[in-house]
Amino acid sequence: MSVTAAGFKRFARQNIFIPVAQTVRIDVALEVGAASAGDFGSYHAEPIDPRAAGSEPSIMIFPYGILVNKQGKRFVDEGPGTIDAFYERQTRRIYEQQDGLAYVILDAKYQKVPNYRLAIRSDRPPIVAKSIEMLAEALQLPPQKLRDTVDSFNAACRPGNYRPLELDGVGTIGIDPPKSNWALPINDPPYHAFPIISSNVFTFGGLKIDSCARVLNPDGHAIECLYAAGETVGLYYRNYTGATSVLKGLVFGKIAGGHASRAGQPIESRGRSAK
Ligand SMILES: Cc1cc2nc3c(=O)[nH]c(=O)nc-3n(C[C@H](O)[C@H](O)[C@H](O)COP(=O)(O)OP(=O)(O)OC[C@H]3O[C@@H](n4cnc5c(N)ncnc54)[C@H](O)[C@@H]3O)c2cc1C
């Protein structure tokens, strides 16, 4: 059950501690004077297959191919760095394309990348074709445009020491946007494609806390009896730092519990329900 602003103030007067994640919504915490943190206009973006039914059908294979929009044009460097560091920024670029949709175009070489299946969590198979033109038709992309895009990309690829599991610097020359690593020509049929859209994993905005997990007001002072951890805490701006969301829940949840138990008695042990 959610606590109202008036209810929270009543509990606080009695020195009763309430964990935000369980009982006080972010908007109620803001109403009782909490400061916000994190970008309220943004979210953690993940590239997923819109056809898939399963949970988190992410498609992270695009460093080994090219990304094209509905016009059959490339629009982003597919390999600026490791996928974990760059997929969110690339996914935001996918969101900017017409209908928020892009396709990764691959040739047979991607299936030689060790453990490549880990980068494809969709329960739907790739769209497969013997030629780029046939693939374009299957994807309802302009065939000649996709052919031109692949030809110009292939012409911009240069020989190099291709190493798919590290930054190999095998990049394109003389094409915009460039591809900075793993740039092999797309010329080895059959050709595969997956559609990709941007999903919203979680929003960035939340409450501002101190190192004891106490919720702060805009002057930087802790609000009595109010702690926050996990998704209720605002932290991220522009780009999500990989693998940190459960971590911040764990770390600040533990800190909040320890601090609250030293500072006062939690509501549960008083046998009261939050209203
Ligand atoms: C698809 C997906 C993939 C993710 N992958 C990763 C990953 O790989 N690594 C990572 O670190 N993080 C990942 N995350 C994020 C991670 O799941 C969250 O950061 C984490 O679960 C947040 O924990 P939490 O306890 O703060 O919130 P939640 O897990 O959302 O728990 C909040 C709980 O509060 C309950 N609740 C809500 N409102 C009220 C109310 N008014 N009163 C009482 N109870 C209420 C909810 O029912 C829920 O049980 C992923 C998230 C998603 C959606």
The ligand as an ORCA input file, in Angstrom:
! r2SCAN-3c Opt
* xyz 0 1
  C      14.257     -6.222    -18.919
  C      15.163     -5.753    -17.819
  C      16.480     -6.142    -17.807
  C      17.343     -5.695    -16.794
  N      18.630     -6.123    -16.795
  C      19.450     -5.738    -15.794
  C      20.800     -6.199    -15.742
  O      21.242     -6.975    -16.587
  N      21.599     -5.748    -14.728
  C      21.131     -4.913    -13.769
  O      21.881     -4.538    -12.860
  N      19.854     -4.450    -13.799
  C      19.016     -4.852    -14.784
  N      17.723     -4.395    -14.816
  C      17.287     -3.438    -13.808
  C      16.944     -4.145    -12.509
  O      15.992     -5.153    -12.769
  C      16.396     -3.110    -11.525
  O      17.374     -2.122    -11.328
  C      16.060     -3.743    -10.186
  O      15.134     -4.794    -10.323
  C      15.487     -2.667     -9.296
  O      15.177     -3.211     -8.046
  P      14.228     -2.425     -7.084
  O      14.070     -3.311     -5.902
  O      14.718     -1.042     -6.900
  O      12.865     -2.272     -7.866
  P      11.841     -3.439     -8.366
  O      12.588     -4.710     -8.669
  O      11.065     -2.786     -9.446
  O      10.982     -3.687     -7.082
  C      10.063     -2.733     -6.633
  C       8.978     -3.498     -5.911
  O       8.111     -2.544     -5.313
  C       6.779     -2.950     -5.521
  N       5.946     -1.734     -5.458
  C       5.786     -0.797     -6.391
  N       4.969      0.168     -5.945
  C       4.625     -0.159     -4.696
  C       3.800      0.444     -3.709
  N       3.194      1.600     -3.941
  N       3.652     -0.188     -2.522
  C       4.289     -1.366     -2.289
  N       5.087     -1.978     -3.183
  C       5.239     -1.384     -4.362
  C       6.794     -3.611     -6.887
  O       5.696     -4.489     -7.060
  C       8.128     -4.355     -6.837
  O       7.994     -5.648     -6.284
  C      16.854     -4.838    -15.797
  C      15.507     -4.432    -15.813
  C      14.681     -4.889    -16.811
  C      13.217     -4.449    -16.810
*
